[in-house]
Amino acid sequence: MALVKAPTKQKTTSLQVRLEEDVRLNLNKYAQFIDASPSYVVVEALKLLFKRDQEFRRWLGQHTNNDGQEKIEEDVLTKTAHQS
């Protein structure tokens, strides 16, 4: 059973990253395995990381900025955690 679920439509933004070659190859293979794009796999893997890393969640709760973006991210993480 795949850990990452099939994609749904979401608002997106771009980010350029550099990957180790073996990570890129496995990313592409996993994307093929779940019939999704590599970009989708990265997004879902990061969501999983953010949700499961309790130390990060505590840190995030203590750090906010003026535009409220981090508070929005924290709310999304909290909502995601309650859905699991």
mmCIF file of the N, C-alpha and C atoms, coordinates in Angstrom:
data_MODEL
# 
_entry.id   MODEL 
# 
loop_
_atom_site.group_PDB 
_atom_site.id 
_atom_site.type_symbol 
_atom_site.label_atom_id 
_atom_site.label_alt_id 
_atom_site.label_comp_id 
_atom_site.label_asym_id 
_atom_site.label_entity_id 
_atom_site.label_seq_id 
_atom_site.pdbx_PDB_ins_code 
_atom_site.Cartn_x 
_atom_site.Cartn_y 
_atom_site.Cartn_z 
_atom_site.occupancy 
_atom_site.B_iso_or_equiv 
_atom_site.pdbx_formal_charge 
_atom_site.auth_seq_id 
_atom_site.auth_comp_id 
_atom_site.auth_asym_id 
_atom_site.auth_atom_id 
_atom_site.pdbx_PDB_model_num 
ATOM 1   N N  . MET A 1 1  ? 0.842  -1.180 0.000   1.00 0.00 ? 1  MET A N  1 
ATOM 2   C CA . MET A 1 1  ? 0.000  0.000  0.000   1.00 0.00 ? 1  MET A CA 1 
ATOM 3   C C  . MET A 1 1  ? 0.888  1.244  0.000   1.00 0.00 ? 1  MET A C  1 
ATOM 4   N N  . ALA A 1 2  ? 0.616  2.178  -0.847  1.00 0.00 ? 2  ALA A N  1 
ATOM 5   C CA . ALA A 1 2  ? 1.392  3.409  -0.960  1.00 0.00 ? 2  ALA A CA 1 
ATOM 6   C C  . ALA A 1 2  ? 1.147  4.308  0.248   1.00 0.00 ? 2  ALA A C  1 
ATOM 7   N N  . LEU A 1 3  ? 2.197  4.970  0.729   1.00 0.00 ? 3  LEU A N  1 
ATOM 8   C CA . LEU A 1 3  ? 2.071  5.917  1.834   1.00 0.00 ? 3  LEU A CA 1 
ATOM 9   C C  . LEU A 1 3  ? 1.494  7.244  1.375   1.00 0.00 ? 3  LEU A C  1 
ATOM 10  N N  . VAL A 1 4  ? 1.680  7.576  0.108   1.00 0.00 ? 4  VAL A N  1 
ATOM 11  C CA . VAL A 1 4  ? 1.199  8.837  -0.449  1.00 0.00 ? 4  VAL A CA 1 
ATOM 12  C C  . VAL A 1 4  ? -0.049 8.560  -1.273  1.00 0.00 ? 4  VAL A C  1 
ATOM 13  N N  . LYS A 1 5  ? -1.075 9.322  -1.038  1.00 0.00 ? 5  LYS A N  1 
ATOM 14  C CA . LYS A 1 5  ? -2.341 9.143  -1.736  1.00 0.00 ? 5  LYS A CA 1 
ATOM 15  C C  . LYS A 1 5  ? -2.332 9.843  -3.104  1.00 0.00 ? 5  LYS A C  1 
ATOM 16  N N  . ALA A 1 6  ? -3.279 9.494  -3.944  1.00 0.00 ? 6  ALA A N  1 
ATOM 17  C CA . ALA A 1 6  ? -3.397 10.082 -5.276  1.00 0.00 ? 6  ALA A CA 1 
ATOM 18  C C  . ALA A 1 6  ? -3.651 11.588 -5.185  1.00 0.00 ? 6  ALA A C  1 
ATOM 19  N N  . PRO A 1 7  ? -3.219 12.338 -6.184  1.00 0.00 ? 7  PRO A N  1 
ATOM 20  C CA . PRO A 1 7  ? -3.310 13.797 -6.134  1.00 0.00 ? 7  PRO A CA 1 
ATOM 21  C C  . PRO A 1 7  ? -4.727 14.347 -6.221  1.00 0.00 ? 7  PRO A C  1 
ATOM 22  N N  . THR A 1 8  ? -4.894 15.515 -5.590  1.00 0.00 ? 8  THR A N  1 
ATOM 23  C CA . THR A 1 8  ? -6.114 16.301 -5.731  1.00 0.00 ? 8  THR A CA 1 
ATOM 24  C C  . THR A 1 8  ? -5.695 17.686 -6.214  1.00 0.00 ? 8  THR A C  1 
ATOM 25  N N  . LYS A 1 9  ? -6.625 18.441 -6.725  1.00 0.00 ? 9  LYS A N  1 
ATOM 26  C CA . LYS A 1 9  ? -6.314 19.787 -7.222  1.00 0.00 ? 9  LYS A CA 1 
ATOM 27  C C  . LYS A 1 9  ? -6.053 20.732 -6.061  1.00 0.00 ? 9  LYS A C  1 
ATOM 28  N N  . GLN A 1 10 ? -4.938 21.456 -6.111  1.00 0.00 ? 10 GLN A N  1 
ATOM 29  C CA . GLN A 1 10 ? -4.558 22.410 -5.076  1.00 0.00 ? 10 GLN A CA 1 
ATOM 30  C C  . GLN A 1 10 ? -3.943 23.634 -5.737  1.00 0.00 ? 10 GLN A C  1 
ATOM 31  N N  . LYS A 1 11 ? -3.976 24.768 -5.053  1.00 0.00 ? 11 LYS A N  1 
ATOM 32  C CA . LYS A 1 11 ? -3.252 25.949 -5.497  1.00 0.00 ? 11 LYS A CA 1 
ATOM 33  C C  . LYS A 1 11 ? -1.758 25.660 -5.298  1.00 0.00 ? 11 LYS A C  1 
ATOM 34  N N  . THR A 1 12 ? -0.933 25.984 -6.287  1.00 0.00 ? 12 THR A N  1 
ATOM 35  C CA . THR A 1 12 ? 0.484  25.643 -6.204  1.00 0.00 ? 12 THR A CA 1 
ATOM 36  C C  . THR A 1 12 ? 1.380  26.851 -6.429  1.00 0.00 ? 12 THR A C  1 
ATOM 37  N N  . THR A 1 13 ? 2.636  26.680 -6.083  1.00 0.00 ? 13 THR A N  1 
ATOM 38  C CA . THR A 1 13 ? 3.689  27.648 -6.331  1.00 0.00 ? 13 THR A CA 1 
ATOM 39  C C  . THR A 1 13 ? 4.920  26.872 -6.763  1.00 0.00 ? 13 THR A C  1 
ATOM 40  N N  . SER A 1 14 ? 5.932  27.538 -7.292  1.00 0.00 ? 14 SER A N  1 
ATOM 41  C CA . SER A 1 14 ? 7.131  26.867 -7.795  1.00 0.00 ? 14 SER A CA 1 
ATOM 42  C C  . SER A 1 14 ? 8.290  26.972 -6.816  1.00 0.00 ? 14 SER A C  1 
ATOM 43  N N  . LEU A 1 15 ? 9.134  25.955 -6.839  1.00 0.00 ? 15 LEU A N  1 
ATOM 44  C CA . LEU A 1 15 ? 10.350 25.912 -6.048  1.00 0.00 ? 15 LEU A CA 1 
ATOM 45  C C  . LEU A 1 15 ? 11.356 25.060 -6.794  1.00 0.00 ? 15 LEU A C  1 
ATOM 46  N N  . GLN A 1 16 ? 12.554 25.568 -6.948  1.00 0.00 ? 16 GLN A N  1 
ATOM 47  C CA . GLN A 1 16 ? 13.601 24.793 -7.606  1.00 0.00 ? 16 GLN A CA 1 
ATOM 48  C C  . GLN A 1 16 ? 14.495 24.192 -6.536  1.00 0.00 ? 16 GLN A C  1 
ATOM 49  N N  . VAL A 1 17 ? 14.760 22.890 -6.610  1.00 0.00 ? 17 VAL A N  1 
ATOM 50  C CA . VAL A 1 17 ? 15.614 22.208 -5.638  1.00 0.00 ? 17 VAL A CA 1 
ATOM 51  C C  . VAL A 1 17 ? 16.648 21.356 -6.361  1.00 0.00 ? 17 VAL A C  1 
ATOM 52  N N  . ARG A 1 18 ? 17.712 21.078 -5.667  1.00 0.00 ? 18 ARG A N  1 
ATOM 53  C CA . ARG A 1 18 ? 18.736 20.161 -6.177  1.00 0.00 ? 18 ARG A CA 1 
ATOM 54  C C  . ARG A 1 18 ? 18.654 18.867 -5.376  1.00 0.00 ? 18 ARG A C  1 
ATOM 55  N N  . LEU A 1 19 ? 18.669 17.736 -6.079  1.00 0.00 ? 19 LEU A N  1 
ATOM 56  C CA . LEU A 1 19 ? 18.558 16.432 -5.442  1.00 0.00 ? 19 LEU A CA 1 
ATOM 57  C C  . LEU A 1 19 ? 19.762 15.575 -5.775  1.00 0.00 ? 19 LEU A C  1 
ATOM 58  N N  . GLU A 1 20 ? 20.104 14.692 -4.866  1.00 0.00 ? 20 GLU A N  1 
ATOM 59  C CA . GLU A 1 20 ? 21.096 13.670 -5.193  1.00 0.00 ? 20 GLU A CA 1 
ATOM 60  C C  . GLU A 1 20 ? 20.497 12.793 -6.289  1.00 0.00 ? 20 GLU A C  1 
ATOM 61  N N  . GLU A 1 21 ? 21.335 12.289 -7.153  1.00 0.00 ? 21 GLU A N  1 
ATOM 62  C CA . GLU A 1 21 ? 20.855 11.533 -8.310  1.00 0.00 ? 21 GLU A CA 1 
ATOM 63  C C  . GLU A 1 21 ? 20.009 10.335 -7.895  1.00 0.00 ? 21 GLU A C  1 
ATOM 64  N N  . ASP A 1 22 ? 20.439 9.577  -6.885  1.00 0.00 ? 22 ASP A N  1 
ATOM 65  C CA . ASP A 1 22 ? 19.664 8.409  -6.476  1.00 0.00 ? 22 ASP A CA 1 
ATOM 66  C C  . ASP A 1 22 ? 18.314 8.809  -5.882  1.00 0.00 ? 22 ASP A C  1 
ATOM 67  N N  . VAL A 1 23 ? 18.253 9.948  -5.214  1.00 0.00 ? 23 VAL A N  1 
ATOM 68  C CA . VAL A 1 23 ? 16.982 10.440 -4.678  1.00 0.00 ? 23 VAL A CA 1 
ATOM 69  C C  . VAL A 1 23 ? 16.055 10.819 -5.825  1.00 0.00 ? 23 VAL A C  1 
ATOM 70  N N  . ARG A 1 24 ? 16.596 11.495 -6.831  1.00 0.00 ? 24 ARG A N  1 
ATOM 71  C CA . ARG A 1 24 ? 15.777 11.869 -7.993  1.00 0.00 ? 24 ARG A CA 1 
ATOM 72  C C  . ARG A 1 24 ? 15.226 10.639 -8.697  1.00 0.00 ? 24 ARG A C  1 
ATOM 73  N N  . LEU A 1 25 ? 16.061 9.626  -8.870  1.00 0.00 ? 25 LEU A N  1 
ATOM 74  C CA . LEU A 1 25 ? 15.605 8.406  -9.534  1.00 0.00 ? 25 LEU A CA 1 
ATOM 75  C C  . LEU A 1 25 ? 14.492 7.725  -8.738  1.00 0.00 ? 25 LEU A C  1 
ATOM 76  N N  . ASN A 1 26 ? 14.666 7.633  -7.421  1.00 0.00 ? 26 ASN A N  1 
ATOM 77  C CA . ASN A 1 26 ? 13.625 7.019  -6.597  1.00 0.00 ? 26 ASN A CA 1 
ATOM 78  C C  . ASN A 1 26 ? 12.364 7.873  -6.541  1.00 0.00 ? 26 ASN A C  1 
ATOM 79  N N  . LEU A 1 27 ? 12.528 9.188  -6.562  1.00 0.00 ? 27 LEU A N  1 
ATOM 80  C CA . LEU A 1 27 ? 11.373 10.084 -6.617  1.00 0.00 ? 27 LEU A CA 1 
ATOM 81  C C  . LEU A 1 27 ? 10.558 9.797  -7.872  1.00 0.00 ? 27 LEU A C  1 
ATOM 82  N N  . ASN A 1 28 ? 11.225 9.718  -8.994  1.00 0.00 ? 28 ASN A N  1 
ATOM 83  C CA . ASN A 1 28 ? 10.530 9.431  -10.258 1.00 0.00 ? 28 ASN A CA 1 
ATOM 84  C C  . ASN A 1 28 ? 9.865  8.058  -10.231 1.00 0.00 ? 28 ASN A C  1 
ATOM 85  N N  . LYS A 1 29 ? 10.557 7.069  -9.653  1.00 0.00 ? 29 LYS A N  1 
ATOM 86  C CA . LYS A 1 29 ? 9.984  5.723  -9.568  1.00 0.00 ? 29 LYS A CA 1 
ATOM 87  C C  . LYS A 1 29 ? 8.754  5.712  -8.662  1.00 0.00 ? 29 LYS A C  1 
ATOM 88  N N  . TYR A 1 30 ? 8.821  6.426  -7.533  1.00 0.00 ? 30 TYR A N  1 
ATOM 89  C CA . TYR A 1 30 ? 7.676  6.456  -6.626  1.00 0.00 ? 30 TYR A CA 1 
ATOM 90  C C  . TYR A 1 30 ? 6.497  7.159  -7.284  1.00 0.00 ? 30 TYR A C  1 
ATOM 91  N N  . ALA A 1 31 ? 6.783  8.237  -7.982  1.00 0.00 ? 31 ALA A N  1 
ATOM 92  C CA . ALA A 1 31 ? 5.724  8.946  -8.702  1.00 0.00 ? 31 ALA A CA 1 
ATOM 93  C C  . ALA A 1 31 ? 5.054  8.011  -9.713  1.00 0.00 ? 31 ALA A C  1 
ATOM 94  N N  . GLN A 1 32 ? 5.850  7.254  -10.404 1.00 0.00 ? 32 GLN A N  1 
ATOM 95  C CA . GLN A 1 32 ? 5.300  6.290  -11.371 1.00 0.00 ? 32 GLN A CA 1 
ATOM 96  C C  . GLN A 1 32 ? 4.482  5.222  -10.634 1.00 0.00 ? 32 GLN A C  1 
ATOM 97  N N  . PHE A 1 33 ? 4.978  4.766  -9.496  1.00 0.00 ? 33 PHE A N  1 
ATOM 98  C CA . PHE A 1 33 ? 4.309  3.747  -8.684  1.00 0.00 ? 33 PHE A CA 1 
ATOM 99  C C  . PHE A 1 33 ? 2.899  4.177  -8.284  1.00 0.00 ? 33 PHE A C  1 
ATOM 100 N N  . ILE A 1 34 ? 2.730  5.446  -7.915  1.00 0.00 ? 34 ILE A N  1 
ATOM 101 C CA . ILE A 1 34 ? 1.398  5.909  -7.492  1.00 0.00 ? 34 ILE A CA 1 
ATOM 102 C C  . ILE A 1 34 ? 0.669  6.660  -8.601  1.00 0.00 ? 34 ILE A C  1 
ATOM 103 N N  . ASP A 1 35 ? 1.243  6.664  -9.795  1.00 0.00 ? 35 ASP A N  1 
ATOM 104 C CA . ASP A 1 35 ? 0.638  7.321  -10.953 1.00 0.00 ? 35 ASP A CA 1 
ATOM 105 C C  . ASP A 1 35 ? 0.401  8.806  -10.674 1.00 0.00 ? 35 ASP A C  1 
ATOM 106 N N  . ALA A 1 36 ? 1.472  9.487  -10.249 1.00 0.00 ? 36 ALA A N  1 
ATOM 107 C CA . ALA A 1 36 ? 1.408  10.918 -9.929  1.00 0.00 ? 36 ALA A CA 1 
ATOM 108 C C  . ALA A 1 36 ? 2.679  11.583 -10.444 1.00 0.00 ? 36 ALA A C  1 
ATOM 109 N N  . SER A 1 37 ? 2.747  12.884 -10.299 1.00 0.00 ? 37 SER A N  1 
ATOM 110 C CA . SER A 1 37 ? 3.943  13.614 -10.709 1.00 0.00 ? 37 SER A CA 1 
ATOM 111 C C  . SER A 1 37 ? 4.978  13.609 -9.575  1.00 0.00 ? 37 SER A C  1 
ATOM 112 N N  . PRO A 1 38 ? 6.246  13.752 -9.915  1.00 0.00 ? 38 PRO A N  1 
ATOM 113 C CA . PRO A 1 38 ? 7.266  13.891 -8.873  1.00 0.00 ? 38 PRO A CA 1 
ATOM 114 C C  . PRO A 1 38 ? 6.986  15.070 -7.947  1.00 0.00 ? 38 PRO A C  1 
ATOM 115 N N  . SER A 1 39 ? 6.477  16.152 -8.495  1.00 0.00 ? 39 SER A N  1 
ATOM 116 C CA . SER A 1 39 ? 6.140  17.315 -7.688  1.00 0.00 ? 39 SER A CA 1 
ATOM 117 C C  . SER A 1 39 ? 5.113  16.963 -6.614  1.00 0.00 ? 39 SER A C  1 
ATOM 118 N N  . TYR A 1 40 ? 4.107  16.205 -6.988  1.00 0.00 ? 40 TYR A N  1 
ATOM 119 C CA . TYR A 1 40 ? 3.085  15.794 -6.042  1.00 0.00 ? 40 TYR A CA 1 
ATOM 120 C C  . TYR A 1 40 ? 3.689  14.944 -4.922  1.00 0.00 ? 40 TYR A C  1 
ATOM 121 N N  . VAL A 1 41 ? 4.585  14.036 -5.276  1.00 0.00 ? 41 VAL A N  1 
ATOM 122 C CA . VAL A 1 41 ? 5.231  13.178 -4.275  1.00 0.00 ? 41 VAL A CA 1 
ATOM 123 C C  . VAL A 1 41 ? 6.020  14.035 -3.281  1.00 0.00 ? 41 VAL A C  1 
ATOM 124 N N  . VAL A 1 42 ? 6.744  15.025 -3.771  1.00 0.00 ? 42 VAL A N  1 
ATOM 125 C CA . VAL A 1 42 ? 7.511  15.909 -2.891  1.00 0.00 ? 42 VAL A CA 1 
ATOM 126 C C  . VAL A 1 42 ? 6.582  16.638 -1.931  1.00 0.00 ? 42 VAL A C  1 
ATOM 127 N N  . VAL A 1 43 ? 5.503  17.193 -2.439  1.00 0.00 ? 43 VAL A N  1 
ATOM 128 C CA . VAL A 1 43 ? 4.556  17.929 -1.598  1.00 0.00 ? 43 VAL A CA 1 
ATOM 129 C C  . VAL A 1 43 ? 3.989  17.024 -0.508  1.00 0.00 ? 43 VAL A C  1 
ATOM 130 N N  . GLU A 1 44 ? 3.541  15.847 -0.886  1.00 0.00 ? 44 GLU A N  1 
ATOM 131 C CA . GLU A 1 44 ? 2.930  14.944 0.088   1.00 0.00 ? 44 GLU A CA 1 
ATOM 132 C C  . GLU A 1 44 ? 3.959  14.427 1.092   1.00 0.00 ? 44 GLU A C  1 
ATOM 133 N N  . ALA A 1 45 ? 5.181  14.190 0.651   1.00 0.00 ? 45 ALA A N  1 
ATOM 134 C CA . ALA A 1 45 ? 6.232  13.744 1.567   1.00 0.00 ? 45 ALA A CA 1 
ATOM 135 C C  . ALA A 1 45 ? 6.556  14.840 2.584   1.00 0.00 ? 45 ALA A C  1 
ATOM 136 N N  . LEU A 1 46 ? 6.594  16.080 2.133   1.00 0.00 ? 46 LEU A N  1 
ATOM 137 C CA . LEU A 1 46 ? 6.852  17.189 3.058   1.00 0.00 ? 46 LEU A CA 1 
ATOM 138 C C  . LEU A 1 46 ? 5.693  17.354 4.044   1.00 0.00 ? 46 LEU A C  1 
ATOM 139 N N  . LYS A 1 47 ? 4.471  17.227 3.576   1.00 0.00 ? 47 LYS A N  1 
ATOM 140 C CA . LYS A 1 47 ? 3.318  17.302 4.479   1.00 0.00 ? 47 LYS A CA 1 
ATOM 141 C C  . LYS A 1 47 ? 3.418  16.237 5.561   1.00 0.00 ? 47 LYS A C  1 
ATOM 142 N N  . LEU A 1 48 ? 3.798  15.029 5.160   1.00 0.00 ? 48 LEU A N  1 
ATOM 143 C CA . LEU A 1 48 ? 3.956  13.932 6.103   1.00 0.00 ? 48 LEU A CA 1 
ATOM 144 C C  . LEU A 1 48 ? 5.055  14.244 7.120   1.00 0.00 ? 48 LEU A C  1 
ATOM 145 N N  . LEU A 1 49 ? 6.162  14.764 6.647   1.00 0.00 ? 49 LEU A N  1 
ATOM 146 C CA . LEU A 1 49 ? 7.263  15.154 7.524   1.00 0.00 ? 49 LEU A CA 1 
ATOM 147 C C  . LEU A 1 49 ? 6.814  16.210 8.521   1.00 0.00 ? 49 LEU A C  1 
ATOM 148 N N  . PHE A 1 50 ? 6.166  17.266 8.044   1.00 0.00 ? 50 PHE A N  1 
ATOM 149 C CA . PHE A 1 50 ? 5.720  18.350 8.911   1.00 0.00 ? 50 PHE A CA 1 
ATOM 150 C C  . PHE A 1 50 ? 4.715  17.846 9.951   1.00 0.00 ? 50 PHE A C  1 
ATOM 151 N N  . LYS A 1 51 ? 3.864  16.938 9.550   1.00 0.00 ? 51 LYS A N  1 
ATOM 152 C CA . LYS A 1 51 ? 2.835  16.416 10.445  1.00 0.00 ? 51 LYS A CA 1 
ATOM 153 C C  . LYS A 1 51 ? 3.429  15.533 11.538  1.00 0.00 ? 51 LYS A C  1 
ATOM 154 N N  . ARG A 1 52 ? 4.427  14.751 11.195  1.00 0.00 ? 52 ARG A N  1 
ATOM 155 C CA . ARG A 1 52 ? 4.964  13.767 12.141  1.00 0.00 ? 52 ARG A CA 1 
ATOM 156 C C  . ARG A 1 52 ? 6.096  14.292 13.021  1.00 0.00 ? 52 ARG A C  1 
ATOM 157 N N  . ASP A 1 53 ? 6.714  15.380 12.652  1.00 0.00 ? 53 ASP A N  1 
ATOM 158 C CA . ASP A 1 53 ? 7.847  15.908 13.423  1.00 0.00 ? 53 ASP A CA 1 
ATOM 159 C C  . ASP A 1 53 ? 7.324  16.791 14.558  1.00 0.00 ? 53 ASP A C  1 
ATOM 160 N N  . GLN A 1 54 ? 7.171  16.194 15.726  1.00 0.00 ? 54 GLN A N  1 
ATOM 161 C CA . GLN A 1 54 ? 6.603  16.910 16.868  1.00 0.00 ? 54 GLN A CA 1 
ATOM 162 C C  . GLN A 1 54 ? 7.478  18.072 17.315  1.00 0.00 ? 54 GLN A C  1 
ATOM 163 N N  . GLU A 1 55 ? 8.788  17.925 17.239  1.00 0.00 ? 55 GLU A N  1 
ATOM 164 C CA . GLU A 1 55 ? 9.682  19.020 17.620  1.00 0.00 ? 55 GLU A CA 1 
ATOM 165 C C  . GLU A 1 55 ? 9.488  20.218 16.701  1.00 0.00 ? 55 GLU A C  1 
ATOM 166 N N  . PHE A 1 56 ? 9.353  19.962 15.406  1.00 0.00 ? 56 PHE A N  1 
ATOM 167 C CA . PHE A 1 56 ? 9.083  21.041 14.454  1.00 0.00 ? 56 PHE A CA 1 
ATOM 168 C C  . PHE A 1 56 ? 7.750  21.700 14.766  1.00 0.00 ? 56 PHE A C  1 
ATOM 169 N N  . ARG A 1 57 ? 6.724  20.913 15.076  1.00 0.00 ? 57 ARG A N  1 
ATOM 170 C CA . ARG A 1 57 ? 5.407  21.471 15.370  1.00 0.00 ? 57 ARG A CA 1 
ATOM 171 C C  . ARG A 1 57 ? 5.468  22.385 16.584  1.00 0.00 ? 57 ARG A C  1 
ATOM 172 N N  . ARG A 1 58 ? 6.210  21.980 17.624  1.00 0.00 ? 58 ARG A N  1 
ATOM 173 C CA . ARG A 1 58 ? 6.362  22.841 18.807  1.00 0.00 ? 58 ARG A CA 1 
ATOM 174 C C  . ARG A 1 58 ? 7.087  24.123 18.429  1.00 0.00 ? 58 ARG A C  1 
ATOM 175 N N  . TRP A 1 59 ? 8.171  23.985 17.645  1.00 0.00 ? 59 TRP A N  1 
ATOM 176 C CA . TRP A 1 59 ? 8.941  25.150 17.217  1.00 0.00 ? 59 TRP A CA 1 
ATOM 177 C C  . TRP A 1 59 ? 8.063  26.098 16.401  1.00 0.00 ? 59 TRP A C  1 
ATOM 178 N N  . LEU A 1 60 ? 7.295  25.542 15.491  1.00 0.00 ? 60 LEU A N  1 
ATOM 179 C CA . LEU A 1 60 ? 6.424  26.343 14.636  1.00 0.00 ? 60 LEU A CA 1 
ATOM 180 C C  . LEU A 1 60 ? 5.408  27.116 15.471  1.00 0.00 ? 60 LEU A C  1 
ATOM 181 N N  . GLY A 1 61 ? 4.905  26.473 16.517  1.00 0.00 ? 61 GLY A N  1 
ATOM 182 C CA . GLY A 1 61 ? 3.946  27.131 17.384  1.00 0.00 ? 61 GLY A CA 1 
ATOM 183 C C  . GLY A 1 61 ? 4.530  28.326 18.124  1.00 0.00 ? 61 GLY A C  1 
ATOM 184 N N  . GLN A 1 62 ? 5.845  28.354 18.268  1.00 0.00 ? 62 GLN A N  1 
ATOM 185 C CA . GLN A 1 62 ? 6.513  29.438 18.992  1.00 0.00 ? 62 GLN A CA 1 
ATOM 186 C C  . GLN A 1 62 ? 7.016  30.546 18.076  1.00 0.00 ? 62 GLN A C  1 
ATOM 187 N N  . HIS A 1 63 ? 6.955  30.344 16.777  1.00 0.00 ? 63 HIS A N  1 
ATOM 188 C CA . HIS A 1 63 ? 7.505  31.311 15.825  1.00 0.00 ? 63 HIS A CA 1 
ATOM 189 C C  . HIS A 1 63 ? 6.418  31.812 14.882  1.00 0.00 ? 63 HIS A C  1 
ATOM 190 N N  . THR A 1 64 ? 6.177  33.089 14.933  1.00 0.00 ? 64 THR A N  1 
ATOM 191 C CA . THR A 1 64 ? 5.219  33.707 14.022  1.00 0.00 ? 64 THR A CA 1 
ATOM 192 C C  . THR A 1 64 ? 5.871  34.924 13.402  1.00 0.00 ? 64 THR A C  1 
ATOM 193 N N  . ASN A 1 65 ? 5.317  35.357 12.280  1.00 0.00 ? 65 ASN A N  1 
ATOM 194 C CA . ASN A 1 65 ? 5.808  36.585 11.659  1.00 0.00 ? 65 ASN A CA 1 
ATOM 195 C C  . ASN A 1 65 ? 4.642  37.545 11.465  1.00 0.00 ? 65 ASN A C  1 
ATOM 196 N N  . ASN A 1 66 ? 4.919  38.706 10.949  1.00 0.00 ? 66 ASN A N  1 
ATOM 197 C CA . ASN A 1 66 ? 3.909  39.766 10.856  1.00 0.00 ? 66 ASN A CA 1 
ATOM 198 C C  . ASN A 1 66 ? 2.793  39.486 9.864   1.00 0.00 ? 66 ASN A C  1 
ATOM 199 N N  . ASP A 1 67 ? 3.055  38.729 8.812   1.00 0.00 ? 67 ASP A N  1 
ATOM 200 C CA . ASP A 1 67 ? 2.000  38.532 7.809   1.00 0.00 ? 67 ASP A CA 1 
ATOM 201 C C  . ASP A 1 67 ? 1.089  37.353 8.125   1.00 0.00 ? 67 ASP A C  1 
ATOM 202 N N  . GLY A 1 68 ? 1.348  36.645 9.206   1.00 0.00 ? 68 GLY A N  1 
ATOM 203 C CA . GLY A 1 68 ? 0.464  35.570 9.622   1.00 0.00 ? 68 GLY A CA 1 
ATOM 204 C C  . GLY A 1 68 ? 0.634  34.275 8.858   1.00 0.00 ? 68 GLY A C  1 
ATOM 205 N N  . GLN A 1 69 ? 1.575  34.193 7.939   1.00 0.00 ? 69 GLN A N  1 
ATOM 206 C CA . GLN A 1 69 ? 1.739  32.995 7.126   1.00 0.00 ? 69 GLN A CA 1 
ATOM 207 C C  . GLN A 1 69 ? 2.042  31.766 7.993   1.00 0.00 ? 69 GLN A C  1 
ATOM 208 N N  . GLU A 1 70 ? 2.915  31.926 8.982   1.00 0.00 ? 70 GLU A N  1 
ATOM 209 C CA . GLU A 1 70 ? 3.261  30.781 9.811   1.00 0.00 ? 70 GLU A CA 1 
ATOM 210 C C  . GLU A 1 70 ? 2.066  30.315 10.628  1.00 0.00 ? 70 GLU A C  1 
ATOM 211 N N  . LYS A 1 71 ? 1.206  31.223 11.062  1.00 0.00 ? 71 LYS A N  1 
ATOM 212 C CA . LYS A 1 71 ? -0.001 30.838 11.776  1.00 0.00 ? 71 LYS A CA 1 
ATOM 213 C C  . LYS A 1 71 ? -0.913 30.031 10.859  1.00 0.00 ? 71 LYS A C  1 
ATOM 214 N N  . ILE A 1 72 ? -1.012 30.433 9.612   1.00 0.00 ? 72 ILE A N  1 
ATOM 215 C CA . ILE A 1 72 ? -1.811 29.692 8.641   1.00 0.00 ? 72 ILE A CA 1 
ATOM 216 C C  . ILE A 1 72 ? -1.238 28.292 8.470   1.00 0.00 ? 72 ILE A C  1 
ATOM 217 N N  . GLU A 1 73 ? 0.097  28.187 8.345   1.00 0.00 ? 73 GLU A N  1 
ATOM 218 C CA . GLU A 1 73 ? 0.739  26.889 8.188   1.00 0.00 ? 73 GLU A CA 1 
ATOM 219 C C  . GLU A 1 73 ? 0.487  26.011 9.409   1.00 0.00 ? 73 GLU A C  1 
ATOM 220 N N  . GLU A 1 74 ? 0.556  26.606 10.595  1.00 0.00 ? 74 GLU A N  1 
ATOM 221 C CA . GLU A 1 74 ? 0.302  25.857 11.814  1.00 0.00 ? 74 GLU A CA 1 
ATOM 222 C C  . GLU A 1 74 ? -1.129 25.335 11.832  1.00 0.00 ? 74 GLU A C  1 
ATOM 223 N N  . ASP A 1 75 ? -2.078 26.163 11.428  1.00 0.00 ? 75 ASP A N  1 
ATOM 224 C CA . ASP A 1 75 ? -3.483 25.736 11.368  1.00 0.00 ? 75 ASP A CA 1 
ATOM 225 C C  . ASP A 1 75 ? -3.660 24.568 10.407  1.00 0.00 ? 75 ASP A C  1 
ATOM 226 N N  . VAL A 1 76 ? -2.977 24.646 9.272   1.00 0.00 ? 76 VAL A N  1 
ATOM 227 C CA . VAL A 1 76 ? -3.065 23.561 8.288   1.00 0.00 ? 76 VAL A CA 1 
ATOM 228 C C  . VAL A 1 76 ? -2.481 22.284 8.888   1.00 0.00 ? 76 VAL A C  1 
ATOM 229 N N  . LEU A 1 77 ? -1.342 22.390 9.587   1.00 0.00 ? 77 LEU A N  1 
ATOM 230 C CA . LEU A 1 77 ? -0.733 21.219 10.207  1.00 0.00 ? 77 LEU A CA 1 
ATOM 231 C C  . LEU A 1 77 ? -1.646 20.632 11.270  1.00 0.00 ? 77 LEU A C  1 
ATOM 232 N N  . THR A 1 78 ? -2.261 21.465 12.057  1.00 0.00 ? 78 THR A N  1 
ATOM 233 C CA . THR A 1 78 ? -3.166 20.995 13.098  1.00 0.00 ? 78 THR A CA 1 
ATOM 234 C C  . THR A 1 78 ? -4.362 20.294 12.487  1.00 0.00 ? 78 THR A C  1 
ATOM 235 N N  . LYS A 1 79 ? -4.932 20.878 11.441  1.00 0.00 ? 79 LYS A N  1 
ATOM 236 C CA . LYS A 1 79 ? -6.074 20.270 10.763  1.00 0.00 ? 79 LYS A CA 1 
ATOM 237 C C  . LYS A 1 79 ? -5.685 18.915 10.174  1.00 0.00 ? 79 LYS A C  1 
ATOM 238 N N  . THR A 1 80 ? -4.507 18.842 9.541   1.00 0.00 ? 80 THR A N  1 
ATOM 239 C CA . THR A 1 80 ? -4.033 17.605 8.943   1.00 0.00 ? 80 THR A CA 1 
ATOM 240 C C  . THR A 1 80 ? -3.823 16.533 10.006  1.00 0.00 ? 80 THR A C  1 
ATOM 241 N N  . ALA A 1 81 ? -3.247 16.934 11.156  1.00 0.00 ? 81 ALA A N  1 
ATOM 242 C CA . ALA A 1 81 ? -2.987 15.981 12.225  1.00 0.00 ? 81 ALA A CA 1 
ATOM 243 C C  . ALA A 1 81 ? -4.273 15.383 12.772  1.00 0.00 ? 81 ALA A C  1 
ATOM 244 N N  . HIS A 1 82 ? -5.330 16.180 12.851  1.00 0.00 ? 82 HIS A N  1 
ATOM 245 C CA . HIS A 1 82 ? -6.594 15.693 13.375  1.00 0.00 ? 82 HIS A CA 1 
ATOM 246 C C  . HIS A 1 82 ? -7.312 14.779 12.395  1.00 0.00 ? 82 HIS A C  1 
ATOM 247 N N  . GLN A 1 83 ? -6.968 14.855 11.117  1.00 0.00 ? 83 GLN A N  1 
ATOM 248 C CA . GLN A 1 83 ? -7.612 14.020 10.112  1.00 0.00 ? 83 GLN A CA 1 
ATOM 249 C C  . GLN A 1 83 ? -7.007 12.626 10.063  1.00 0.00 ? 83 GLN A C  1 
ATOM 250 N N  . SER A 1 84 ? -5.837 12.444 10.661  1.00 0.00 ? 84 SER A N  1 
ATOM 251 C CA . SER A 1 84 ? -5.162 11.134 10.613  1.00 0.00 ? 84 SER A CA 1 
ATOM 252 C C  . SER A 1 84 ? -5.683 10.192 11.655  1.00 0.00 ? 84 SER A C  1 
# 
